[in-house]
Amino acid sequence: MTISEQLAERIRGLVALDPRVTEKRMFGGICFLLNGRILICIRRTGSLLVQCGAAAAAEATRQPGVTPMTMAGRQQPNCIDVDDDSLESDDRLRHWIGVAERYVAGLPPKG
């Protein structure tokens, strides 16, 4: 099992009881959506894309292992990348899911 697959299994265990969360393959990885909007996404590198809003992203990037998310050469202000070394414990993984949930839950459902 790859690092990405292991991370997906851990995330499934943490969000399994939330009926608002669905899973979809996107961006070459596995994304977990909340009410149809990207919550978190496991990237090919094993890092975790976390959608958290610009203010939370600016604050989060002060932590080790957290960088602004870049896609197609452009920085995405509402998202961060959390490297796999920063996701070793379920408490840390749960923290980042919570950061994403606080932001995404405030957005209107998609589709």
N, C-alpha and C positions, 0 to 999 in steps of 0.2 A: 504494500500500500504506500503510495507517495505521500509526501508531506501535505500536499493540498487535499488529498483524500482523507487523511487523518484529521486535518483541521475541519473539513466538511462534516465528518462524523461527530466531532466534538460540538460543533455549532448546532447540528441537528438535535443533539441531546439537550442543549440549552434552550432551544426555541420550539421544541416539539409540541408543547402544550398550548402554544399561542396560535389560535385559528387565523389570525391576521397575516401570519408569515407563510410565504410560499417560496419555492426554490425554482431557479431557472438558470440555464446555461447562457452566459453572456460574456462578452469581452474575453473569450478564451478561458473563462473560469466559471466558477459556480457562484451565483448571486442569490442572496436571500432578500426577498422583498417584503415590505410591510405595507399592506393596503395597496399593493401594486407598484410601490416606489422602492428603489434600491435602498436597502438598509445597510448591508455589508456585502462585499464580494471578495472571494478568494481569488487572488491573481495567480498567474502562471508561476510566478517567482516564489509563491508561498506566503507572500505578504497579504495583508488584509486591507482592502479599500473600505474606508468607513465614511459614510455620508453624515456630516455632523453640523453643517452650517459654517459660515465664514468666521464668526466670532470664536466658536469652539475649536475650529481648525487652527486658527492663529495661536490659541492658548495651548492646544495639544502638541503643536510642533516644537514646543520648548522642551518636551520630554525626549529622552534618548530613544532611538529606534522609531521615531515618528517623523515623517516628512510630508510636505505638501504633495498631493496627488497630481501627477502629470500624465496626460493622455494626448497622444499625437503632438508632442512637443509643447503643449499648452498646460499651464497650471490650472487646476480646477479649484476655485476658491472654497467650495462647500465640502471638499473631500480631503481626506488624508490617507496615507499609506502607513500601516503599522507593520514593521518587519516581524518575521516569524520568531525571532529570538525574544520579542516582547510579548509573545502570546503563549509562552510555555505553560503557565498555570491557567486553570479554568477561571480563577478569580479575575485575572487580567483580561481574558477573553470576554467574560461576562461584563467587565467594566466597559470595554469598547462597544459591545452590543448595546449596552445601556446608553452610552453617549449617542450612538446613532439613533436609537429608539426615541430619545427625548426630542431630537430634531425632526425626524421623519414623521412621528405621530402627530406633529403639529401642522403637517402639510395636508392639503385635501387629497383624498384617495384618487388614484390614477385609473383611468379607463373604466 
